[in-house]
Amino acid sequence: LVAAIGVVVPMALGWIVGRVLLPDRSWHVHMFLGATLCATSIGISARVFKDLGKMQLPEAQIVLGAAVIDDVLGLIVLAVVQAVIVTGAADFLSVAWIVGKAVGFLVGALVLGEWLAPRLFGLASKLRGHGLLLVTGLVFCFGLSWAASLAGLAPIVGAFAAGLILD
């Protein structure tokens, strides 16, 4: 419920603010503005709880769990909005197909990434050179973004998966 509210309220507020501040723009702009506000920053929330020494509190677990679900839902909303803007409309089957692709991609990337990342970064750490771990992380992120794009999803879905894996 917390995650759903964390998606619906920013989407609606973004739409409303877009209608008020940009009344001469297309509804596509208002929808995209609302969709971009759906994403949260779980990293900031986690850091605040960690710095306060409150990570084990039930409230912290609820906020962090909701933030992860909220981010996934936000990415799905963004993918659906992108499809609606590109095609002009969306029916139930096309939305279901996008949601299925996004969830399938995230699950597949997480499973494969949990196996691949330690091997890839283990190899990179053995190589000589300055900044190779950073470059490997960037290549990993851009590679998953490219794979998401190939799957017909917004590249940010791949970047989000890379962030979850590399965390």
Buried (B, 14 or more C-beta within 10 A) or exposed (E): EEBEEBBBEBBEEBBEBBBEEEEEEEEBBBBBBBBBBBBBEBEEBBEEBEEEEEEEEEEBEEBBEBBBBBBBBBBBBBBBBBBBBEEEEBEEEBBEBBBEBBEEBBEEBEEBBEEEBEEBBEEBEEEEEEEBEEEBBEEBBBEBBEBBBEBBBBBBBBBBBBBBBBE
